[in-house]
Every structure is written in structure tokens, then in C-alpha cells.
Amino acid sequence: MFAYVDETGNTGARLLDDDQPLFITAALMTRSDFDTRFGAQVRELALRFDDDELHASKLGVGRLEEIAPDLLSILRRSGPSFFASIVEKRYVLGTKAFHTLLDPAENRAVPTQVFLMRPVRMTMAFKFAWLLDSEIAQLFWDALMEVNASRAREKLIQFCGRVLERVERLPDARSREVIGEGLTWAMANPEAIDIFSEDKVARQGHLPNTVGFGNLLAGVETQSTEWSRPVEVIRHDRQSEFAASLAFWHDFYANAGAAFIDMPLGERAMLRRVFGSRLEITSARDSAGIQVTDVILWLIARSLRGQDLPAGCQSILDYSRRRGRQNVFTAEAIHADVAAEVERMEADEPDSETMARASQLYQIGEENRRRAVADYAAAKGASV
């Protein structure tokens, strides 16, 4: 199978751009090469407007509406599937800050049990992100993107201090305790926190582009499994300034091991996606599939902004939704998912034996946490 990928809302490291709060990447997927089969027909549509490629923002609603029936006919004959990844940039920043600062693997003051259960971890992440305003969030992002290790740690300390000033705003004592102690420890031990990356591609790995691309590859993999066809080629629009980063992450996922990784509490994950595929960074001008994806993306973006579409354009969007899937990484979507999970857990009331076991595990976790803090302080003191 073949996949044709485009993106919109790319602001690079400028995550706090209010004009483009979302990063969206999408794929048109077909069993055969869409460019070979339908390239000439898509080009004929563009030639109606004296152009040699379709570009939705250039066409606008009016001219796109003129060709909508013919474009929809081409789509139906190609038998496609679609996938879209929608990423809220501010939510990426908030969760990235939480996982960077309060991961117990690095921050010895944070209880391991906070990260073991997804509902607890995500609820704590929501509370942490709630403490950040744009100015404070920018401090963290500047630290993460910093090219000098010492300056990165200085900015990290400033960030922790600013968030600590707001911790008392949290509604429950336990969250104030966990986040407050974690930030205090990070300020005192910034060298323990993995905040600095020398490599540019590694720094770009923190961007919404990477989150969206990883989600998109997972969507392409799902379609490959459903069709029982291996992914042959993924063609991505060359306009992306992160071509090297995309190539790195494609190689990372495509060549990952095939075994499942056992996660805490029975969760399992597999990193491998689109095994054996080839990533081609190419111009939209040379790929009808990318041009059609551009149209779909443009329609999705307008719909998310609440802008009305004429009947023909709406029919294309409706068709793509009927034959597609999407991954939504926004605060609202994740909150709804976690709330439903918490509701299911609360409906299954634990018995006294389970509660006693949970209390025991909590005490063990606290003892391990205190020991880890003491051991790190001792080792740090010995090295001075």
C-alpha cells in the first residue's frame, strides 16, 4: 500500500503561536500507487485554473467547490482510507514539562506509583499543566531547545521556581505535595534531569511534529494490517523543514523490534510501525496524492475552526471521515478519555483485602522514594 502525507499548522519551536494552536498531519492511503493511476486526472483539475498542482489555500472555497464533484469521483475510484493526527501544541508543551521534570526514573523525589497507573499519571499531568501560563511555559520550552547545557539548566531552575510559586493553587494536598517536592528536588539537582540535547534532531524530537508523525505512522500501520498489505512507500511533502527529523523517526519506528514491550500494570506496547517501508520526501507538485491530502487537511482545519463549507467541499470532508480514522492529542480529548477510565475504576469498588494490599504497596513505594533521595544525595556529596 501507499501513503501520501501532508501537514498544516507547522510553527516549529514556536509552540505558543495563538494563530495556529493545532498541528495536523494527515495521510491518504491507497492499495496501489495513486500518483501513477490518477496523477494526470488531478493535474487536469489544476489546469482548469491555469496551474499545474492543486493547493487548497490558493484555490479557496469557491474554486475548490467548482472541482469538488470531479475530485470526489477520483477519490471514490481510488478506494482510499484516510488518517489524521490532531495535536494541540500547548498540551504537548504541558505534558512534556510534566514528564521531563517529574519522571521518577530521574526525579528521585517523585513517587513511582504516580507514574504506574495511567489515570493517576494523566490526572497529575493535567494539574501540572494547569499551573503554567504562557510566560512560564515558554521558560521550559527555551530550556528544552537550549543549545548550551549550562544555560539549559539555569532556565530549568528558573522554570521550577516559577511553578513552585503557584503550587498552592492546586485544590488537593497530595498533588501539592507530589509536585512541590518534585520541583524542589529538580531545582536542587538539575544535573539529574535530562533537559539538554546536543543534537538538533534530538531537540526536534520534542516538537508536535514528531508527536503527530509518530501517531500518523501508527495509523498507517493499522490500515496496513486491516488491508493485509505491507506499506511500500510513504510520500511526505517536501515543504517540511524537518525532513532529517522525519527520516530519523521513520527509520526508528520502521526498524524497531517486533516484540511487545511489557508496561506497568499489564499494559503492552510495540514500537515497530510500517516495517519495510520507504520514506520519500517529495514536492507536492510531483505527487497527486500529496495534493489531495493537502485539500483534505485544509477542509479539516476549516471545520475545526467552525467555518462553514459549501456542499461539494463538505461532501469531500464527509467522505474522508467515513473512510478514515483520527488520533486527537488535545487536553479536551485526553481529559474525556481519562475521565471515562476513572469512572470505570470507581464503579469497581475494591474490597478490604485489595485496599490493604494497595496501602502496603504505597508504603513500599514511599520507602523506596526516600531511599532513592538519600542515596542520590550521598553519591552527589561523595563526588564533590
Secondary structure as a PSIPRED ss2 file (coil, helix, strand):
# PSIPRED VFORMAT (PSIPRED V4.0)

   1 M C   1.000  0.000  0.000
   2 F E   0.000  0.000  1.000
   3 A E   0.000  0.000  1.000
   4 Y E   0.000  0.000  1.000
   5 V E   0.000  0.000  1.000
   6 D E   0.000  0.000  1.000
   7 E E   0.000  0.000  1.000
   8 T E   0.000  0.000  1.000
   9 G C   1.000  0.000  0.000
  10 N C   1.000  0.000  0.000
  11 T C   1.000  0.000  0.000
  12 G C   1.000  0.000  0.000
  13 A C   1.000  0.000  0.000
  14 R C   1.000  0.000  0.000
  15 L C   1.000  0.000  0.000
  16 L C   1.000  0.000  0.000
  17 D C   1.000  0.000  0.000
  18 D C   1.000  0.000  0.000
  19 D C   1.000  0.000  0.000
  20 Q C   1.000  0.000  0.000
  21 P C   1.000  0.000  0.000
  22 L E   0.000  0.000  1.000
  23 F E   0.000  0.000  1.000
  24 I E   0.000  0.000  1.000
  25 T E   0.000  0.000  1.000
  26 A E   0.000  0.000  1.000
  27 A E   0.000  0.000  1.000
  28 L E   0.000  0.000  1.000
  29 M E   0.000  0.000  1.000
  30 T E   0.000  0.000  1.000
  31 R C   1.000  0.000  0.000
  32 S C   1.000  0.000  0.000
  33 D C   1.000  0.000  0.000
  34 F H   0.000  1.000  0.000
  35 D H   0.000  1.000  0.000
  36 T H   0.000  1.000  0.000
  37 R H   0.000  1.000  0.000
  38 F H   0.000  1.000  0.000
  39 G H   0.000  1.000  0.000
  40 A H   0.000  1.000  0.000
  41 Q H   0.000  1.000  0.000
  42 V H   0.000  1.000  0.000
  43 R H   0.000  1.000  0.000
  44 E H   0.000  1.000  0.000
  45 L H   0.000  1.000  0.000
  46 A H   0.000  1.000  0.000
  47 L H   0.000  1.000  0.000
  48 R C   1.000  0.000  0.000
  49 F C   1.000  0.000  0.000
  50 D C   1.000  0.000  0.000
  51 D C   1.000  0.000  0.000
  52 D C   1.000  0.000  0.000
  53 E C   1.000  0.000  0.000
  54 L C   1.000  0.000  0.000
  55 H C   1.000  0.000  0.000
  56 A H   0.000  1.000  0.000
  57 S H   0.000  1.000  0.000
  58 K H   0.000  1.000  0.000
  59 L H   0.000  1.000  0.000
  60 G H   0.000  1.000  0.000
  61 V H   0.000  1.000  0.000
  62 G H   0.000  1.000  0.000
  63 R H   0.000  1.000  0.000
  64 L H   0.000  1.000  0.000
  65 E H   0.000  1.000  0.000
  66 E H   0.000  1.000  0.000
  67 I H   0.000  1.000  0.000
  68 A H   0.000  1.000  0.000
  69 P H   0.000  1.000  0.000
  70 D H   0.000  1.000  0.000
  71 L H   0.000  1.000  0.000
  72 L H   0.000  1.000  0.000
  73 S H   0.000  1.000  0.000
  74 I H   0.000  1.000  0.000
  75 L H   0.000  1.000  0.000
  76 R H   0.000  1.000  0.000
  77 R H   0.000  1.000  0.000
  78 S H   0.000  1.000  0.000
  79 G C   1.000  0.000  0.000
  80 P C   1.000  0.000  0.000
  81 S E   0.000  0.000  1.000
  82 F E   0.000  0.000  1.000
  83 F E   0.000  0.000  1.000
  84 A E   0.000  0.000  1.000
  85 S E   0.000  0.000  1.000
  86 I E   0.000  0.000  1.000
  87 V E   0.000  0.000  1.000
  88 E E   0.000  0.000  1.000
  89 K H   0.000  1.000  0.000
  90 R H   0.000  1.000  0.000
  91 Y H   0.000  1.000  0.000
  92 V H   0.000  1.000  0.000
  93 L H   0.000  1.000  0.000
  94 G H   0.000  1.000  0.000
  95 T H   0.000  1.000  0.000
  96 K H   0.000  1.000  0.000
  97 A H   0.000  1.000  0.000
  98 F H   0.000  1.000  0.000
  99 H H   0.000  1.000  0.000
 100 T H   0.000  1.000  0.000
 101 L H   0.000  1.000  0.000
 102 L C   1.000  0.000  0.000
 103 D C   1.000  0.000  0.000
 104 P C   1.000  0.000  0.000
 105 A C   1.000  0.000  0.000
 106 E C   1.000  0.000  0.000
 107 N C   1.000  0.000  0.000
 108 R C   1.000  0.000  0.000
 109 A C   1.000  0.000  0.000
 110 V C   1.000  0.000  0.000
 111 P C   1.000  0.000  0.000
 112 T C   1.000  0.000  0.000
 113 Q H   0.000  1.000  0.000
 114 V H   0.000  1.000  0.000
 115 F H   0.000  1.000  0.000
 116 L H   0.000  1.000  0.000
 117 M C   1.000  0.000  0.000
 118 R H   0.000  1.000  0.000
 119 P H   0.000  1.000  0.000
 120 V H   0.000  1.000  0.000
 121 R H   0.000  1.000  0.000
 122 M H   0.000  1.000  0.000
 123 T H   0.000  1.000  0.000
 124 M H   0.000  1.000  0.000
 125 A H   0.000  1.000  0.000
 126 F H   0.000  1.000  0.000
 127 K H   0.000  1.000  0.000
 128 F H   0.000  1.000  0.000
 129 A H   0.000  1.000  0.000
 130 W H   0.000  1.000  0.000
 131 L C   1.000  0.000  0.000
 132 L C   1.000  0.000  0.000
 133 D C   1.000  0.000  0.000
 134 S H   0.000  1.000  0.000
 135 E H   0.000  1.000  0.000
 136 I H   0.000  1.000  0.000
 137 A H   0.000  1.000  0.000
 138 Q H   0.000  1.000  0.000
 139 L H   0.000  1.000  0.000
 140 F H   0.000  1.000  0.000
 141 W H   0.000  1.000  0.000
 142 D H   0.000  1.000  0.000
 143 A H   0.000  1.000  0.000
 144 L H   0.000  1.000  0.000
 145 M H   0.000  1.000  0.000
 146 E C   1.000  0.000  0.000
 147 V C   1.000  0.000  0.000
 148 N C   1.000  0.000  0.000
 149 A H   0.000  1.000  0.000
 150 S H   0.000  1.000  0.000
 151 R H   0.000  1.000  0.000
 152 A H   0.000  1.000  0.000
 153 R H   0.000  1.000  0.000
 154 E H   0.000  1.000  0.000
 155 K H   0.000  1.000  0.000
 156 L H   0.000  1.000  0.000
 157 I H   0.000  1.000  0.000
 158 Q H   0.000  1.000  0.000
 159 F H   0.000  1.000  0.000
 160 C H   0.000  1.000  0.000
 161 G H   0.000  1.000  0.000
 162 R H   0.000  1.000  0.000
 163 V H   0.000  1.000  0.000
 164 L H   0.000  1.000  0.000
 165 E C   1.000  0.000  0.000
 166 R C   1.000  0.000  0.000
 167 V H   0.000  1.000  0.000
 168 E H   0.000  1.000  0.000
 169 R H   0.000  1.000  0.000
 170 L C   1.000  0.000  0.000
 171 P C   1.000  0.000  0.000
 172 D C   1.000  0.000  0.000
 173 A H   0.000  1.000  0.000
 174 R H   0.000  1.000  0.000
 175 S H   0.000  1.000  0.000
 176 R H   0.000  1.000  0.000
 177 E H   0.000  1.000  0.000
 178 V H   0.000  1.000  0.000
 179 I H   0.000  1.000  0.000
 180 G H   0.000  1.000  0.000
 181 E H   0.000  1.000  0.000
 182 G H   0.000  1.000  0.000
 183 L H   0.000  1.000  0.000
 184 T H   0.000  1.000  0.000
 185 W H   0.000  1.000  0.000
 186 A H   0.000  1.000  0.000
 187 M H   0.000  1.000  0.000
 188 A H   0.000  1.000  0.000
 189 N C   1.000  0.000  0.000
 190 P H   0.000  1.000  0.000
 191 E H   0.000  1.000  0.000
 192 A H   0.000  1.000  0.000
 193 I C   1.000  0.000  0.000
 194 D C   1.000  0.000  0.000
 195 I C   1.000  0.000  0.000
 196 F C   1.000  0.000  0.000
 197 S C   1.000  0.000  0.000
 198 E C   1.000  0.000  0.000
 199 D C   1.000  0.000  0.000
 200 K H   0.000  1.000  0.000
 201 V H   0.000  1.000  0.000
 202 A H   0.000  1.000  0.000
 203 R H   0.000  1.000  0.000
 204 Q H   0.000  1.000  0.000
 205 G C   1.000  0.000  0.000
 206 H C   1.000  0.000  0.000
 207 L C   1.000  0.000  0.000
 208 P H   0.000  1.000  0.000
 209 N H   0.000  1.000  0.000
 210 T H   0.000  1.000  0.000
 211 V H   0.000  1.000  0.000
 212 G H   0.000  1.000  0.000
 213 F H   0.000  1.000  0.000
 214 G H   0.000  1.000  0.000
 215 N H   0.000  1.000  0.000
 216 L H   0.000  1.000  0.000
 217 L H   0.000  1.000  0.000
 218 A H   0.000  1.000  0.000
 219 G H   0.000  1.000  0.000
 220 V H   0.000  1.000  0.000
 221 E H   0.000  1.000  0.000
 222 T H   0.000  1.000  0.000
 223 Q H   0.000  1.000  0.000
 224 S H   0.000  1.000  0.000
 225 T H   0.000  1.000  0.000
 226 E H   0.000  1.000  0.000
 227 W H   0.000  1.000  0.000
 228 S C   1.000  0.000  0.000
 229 R C   1.000  0.000  0.000
 230 P C   1.000  0.000  0.000
 231 V C   1.000  0.000  0.000
 232 E C   1.000  0.000  0.000
 233 V E   0.000  0.000  1.000
 234 I E   0.000  0.000  1.000
 235 R E   0.000  0.000  1.000
 236 H E   0.000  0.000  1.000
 237 D E   0.000  0.000  1.000
 238 R C   1.000  0.000  0.000
 239 Q C   1.000  0.000  0.000
 240 S C   1.000  0.000  0.000
 241 E C   1.000  0.000  0.000
 242 F C   1.000  0.000  0.000
 243 A H   0.000  1.000  0.000
 244 A H   0.000  1.000  0.000
 245 S H   0.000  1.000  0.000
 246 L H   0.000  1.000  0.000
 247 A H   0.000  1.000  0.000
 248 F H   0.000  1.000  0.000
 249 W H   0.000  1.000  0.000
 250 H H   0.000  1.000  0.000
 251 D H   0.000  1.000  0.000
 252 F H   0.000  1.000  0.000
 253 Y H   0.000  1.000  0.000
 254 A H   0.000  1.000  0.000
 255 N C   1.000  0.000  0.000
 256 A C   1.000  0.000  0.000
 257 G C   1.000  0.000  0.000
 258 A C   1.000  0.000  0.000
 259 A C   1.000  0.000  0.000
 260 F C   1.000  0.000  0.000
 261 I E   0.000  0.000  1.000
 262 D E   0.000  0.000  1.000
 263 M C   1.000  0.000  0.000
 264 P H   0.000  1.000  0.000
 265 L H   0.000  1.000  0.000
 266 G H   0.000  1.000  0.000
 267 E C   1.000  0.000  0.000
 268 R E   0.000  0.000  1.000
 269 A E   0.000  0.000  1.000
 270 M C   1.000  0.000  0.000
 271 L C   1.000  0.000  0.000
 272 R C   1.000  0.000  0.000
 273 R C   1.000  0.000  0.000
 274 V C   1.000  0.000  0.000
 275 F C   1.000  0.000  0.000
 276 G C   1.000  0.000  0.000
 277 S C   1.000  0.000  0.000
 278 R E   0.000  0.000  1.000
 279 L E   0.000  0.000  1.000
 280 E E   0.000  0.000  1.000
 281 I E   0.000  0.000  1.000
 282 T E   0.000  0.000  1.000
 283 S C   1.000  0.000  0.000
 284 A H   0.000  1.000  0.000
 285 R H   0.000  1.000  0.000
 286 D H   0.000  1.000  0.000
 287 S C   1.000  0.000  0.000
 288 A H   0.000  1.000  0.000
 289 G H   0.000  1.000  0.000
 290 I H   0.000  1.000  0.000
 291 Q H   0.000  1.000  0.000
 292 V H   0.000  1.000  0.000
 293 T H   0.000  1.000  0.000
 294 D H   0.000  1.000  0.000
 295 V H   0.000  1.000  0.000
 296 I H   0.000  1.000  0.000
 297 L H   0.000  1.000  0.000
 298 W H   0.000  1.000  0.000
 299 L H   0.000  1.000  0.000
 300 I H   0.000  1.000  0.000
 301 A H   0.000  1.000  0.000
 302 R H   0.000  1.000  0.000
 303 S H   0.000  1.000  0.000
 304 L H   0.000  1.000  0.000
 305 R C   1.000  0.000  0.000
 306 G C   1.000  0.000  0.000
 307 Q C   1.000  0.000  0.000
 308 D C   1.000  0.000  0.000
 309 L C   1.000  0.000  0.000
 310 P C   1.000  0.000  0.000
 311 A H   0.000  1.000  0.000
 312 G H   0.000  1.000  0.000
 313 C H   0.000  1.000  0.000
 314 Q H   0.000  1.000  0.000
 315 S H   0.000  1.000  0.000
 316 I H   0.000  1.000  0.000
 317 L H   0.000  1.000  0.000
 318 D H   0.000  1.000  0.000
 319 Y H   0.000  1.000  0.000
 320 S H   0.000  1.000  0.000
 321 R H   0.000  1.000  0.000
 322 R H   0.000  1.000  0.000
 323 R C   1.000  0.000  0.000
 324 G E   0.000  0.000  1.000
 325 R E   0.000  0.000  1.000
 326 Q E   0.000  0.000  1.000
 327 N E   0.000  0.000  1.000
 328 V E   0.000  0.000  1.000
 329 F E   0.000  0.000  1.000
 330 T C   1.000  0.000  0.000
 331 A H   0.000  1.000  0.000
 332 E H   0.000  1.000  0.000
 333 A H   0.000  1.000  0.000
 334 I H   0.000  1.000  0.000
 335 H H   0.000  1.000  0.000
 336 A H   0.000  1.000  0.000
 337 D H   0.000  1.000  0.000
 338 V H   0.000  1.000  0.000
 339 A H   0.000  1.000  0.000
 340 A H   0.000  1.000  0.000
 341 E H   0.000  1.000  0.000
 342 V H   0.000  1.000  0.000
 343 E H   0.000  1.000  0.000
 344 R H   0.000  1.000  0.000
 345 M H   0.000  1.000  0.000
 346 E H   0.000  1.000  0.000
 347 A H   0.000  1.000  0.000
 348 D C   1.000  0.000  0.000
 349 E C   1.000  0.000  0.000
 350 P C   1.000  0.000  0.000
 351 D C   1.000  0.000  0.000
 352 S H   0.000  1.000  0.000
 353 E H   0.000  1.000  0.000
 354 T H   0.000  1.000  0.000
 355 M H   0.000  1.000  0.000
 356 A H   0.000  1.000  0.000
 357 R H   0.000  1.000  0.000
 358 A H   0.000  1.000  0.000
 359 S H   0.000  1.000  0.000
 360 Q H   0.000  1.000  0.000
 361 L H   0.000  1.000  0.000
 362 Y H   0.000  1.000  0.000
 363 Q H   0.000  1.000  0.000
 364 I H   0.000  1.000  0.000
 365 G H   0.000  1.000  0.000
 366 E H   0.000  1.000  0.000
 367 E H   0.000  1.000  0.000
 368 N H   0.000  1.000  0.000
 369 R H   0.000  1.000  0.000
 370 R H   0.000  1.000  0.000
 371 R H   0.000  1.000  0.000
 372 A H   0.000  1.000  0.000
 373 V H   0.000  1.000  0.000
 374 A H   0.000  1.000  0.000
 375 D H   0.000  1.000  0.000
 376 Y H   0.000  1.000  0.000
 377 A H   0.000  1.000  0.000
 378 A H   0.000  1.000  0.000
 379 A H   0.000  1.000  0.000
 380 K H   0.000  1.000  0.000
 381 G H   0.000  1.000  0.000
 382 A H   0.000  1.000  0.000
 383 S H   0.000  1.000  0.000
 384 V C   1.000  0.000  0.000
